[in-house]
Amino acid sequence: MITSSEQNRIIRETSAYLVEKIMEIKKCSRDEAVELLMETTVYAALTDPSTELFLESRESVLDSLKEEFEGRPEALLLL
């Protein structure tokens, strides 16, 4: 069983990874990338432990984020 502190660590690490990738994809600053991430459905799901999205690989979460950026947020439902 994963503890709450482990969940929080995984969420933080995945979020940091996503911010780095957003900076590369969108060619923006860290602050802008954080703001972009926080406005997404993917981030809302990632930070909601009941969705268990934090258990997915960070690459899988990134794929969902890219799909949301492309206007396909329903792809998150496939996870």
C-alpha positions as CSV (number, residue, x, y, z in Angstrom):
1,M,0.0,0.0,0.0
2,I,1.2,3.5,-0.9
3,T,1.3,6.0,1.9
4,S,0.1,9.6,1.6
5,S,3.7,10.9,1.8
6,E,4.7,8.5,-1.1
7,Q,1.7,9.7,-3.1
8,N,2.7,13.3,-2.6
9,R,6.3,12.6,-3.5
10,I,5.3,10.8,-6.8
11,I,2.9,13.7,-7.6
12,R,5.7,16.3,-7.0
13,E,8.2,14.3,-9.1
14,T,5.7,13.8,-11.9
15,S,4.7,17.5,-11.9
16,A,8.4,18.6,-12.0
17,Y,8.9,16.3,-15.0
18,L,5.9,17.7,-16.7
19,V,7.0,21.3,-16.1
20,E,10.4,20.5,-17.7
21,K,8.6,18.9,-20.7
22,I,6.2,21.8,-21.1
23,M,9.2,24.2,-21.1
24,E,10.7,22.2,-24.0
25,I,7.4,21.8,-25.9
26,K,6.0,25.4,-25.5
27,K,9.4,27.1,-25.4
28,C,8.4,29.0,-22.2
29,S,9.8,29.9,-18.8
30,R,9.4,27.7,-15.8
31,D,6.8,30.0,-14.3
32,E,4.8,29.9,-17.5
33,A,5.1,26.1,-17.6
34,V,3.9,25.8,-14.1
35,E,0.9,28.0,-14.8
36,L,0.1,26.1,-18.0
37,L,0.3,22.7,-16.1
38,M,-1.9,23.9,-13.2
39,E,-4.7,24.9,-15.6
40,T,-5.0,21.4,-17.2
41,T,-7.4,18.6,-16.5
42,V,-4.4,16.3,-16.4
43,Y,-2.9,18.2,-13.4
44,A,-6.3,18.2,-11.7
45,A,-6.5,14.4,-12.1
46,L,-2.8,13.9,-11.1
47,T,-3.3,15.8,-7.8
48,D,-6.5,14.0,-7.0
49,P,-5.4,10.7,-5.3
50,S,-8.8,9.1,-6.0
51,T,-8.0,9.0,-9.7
52,E,-4.8,7.1,-9.1
53,L,-3.3,8.9,-12.1
54,F,-0.1,9.3,-10.0
55,L,0.4,5.5,-10.4
56,E,0.8,5.8,-14.1
57,S,4.2,6.3,-15.6
58,R,5.2,9.9,-16.0
59,E,5.6,9.3,-19.8
60,S,2.0,8.1,-19.9
61,V,0.9,11.2,-18.0
62,L,2.9,13.4,-20.4
63,D,1.2,11.7,-23.4
64,S,-2.2,12.6,-21.8
65,L,-1.0,16.2,-21.3
66,K,0.1,16.5,-24.9
67,E,-3.3,15.2,-26.1
68,E,-5.0,17.8,-23.9
69,F,-2.8,20.5,-25.4
70,E,-3.9,19.2,-28.8
71,G,-7.5,19.7,-27.8
72,R,-8.3,16.0,-26.9
73,P,-8.7,16.0,-23.1
74,E,-11.1,13.0,-23.4
75,A,-7.9,10.9,-23.9
76,L,-7.5,11.1,-20.2
77,L,-10.5,8.9,-19.8
78,L,-8.7,6.0,-21.5
79,L,-6.1,5.7,-18.7
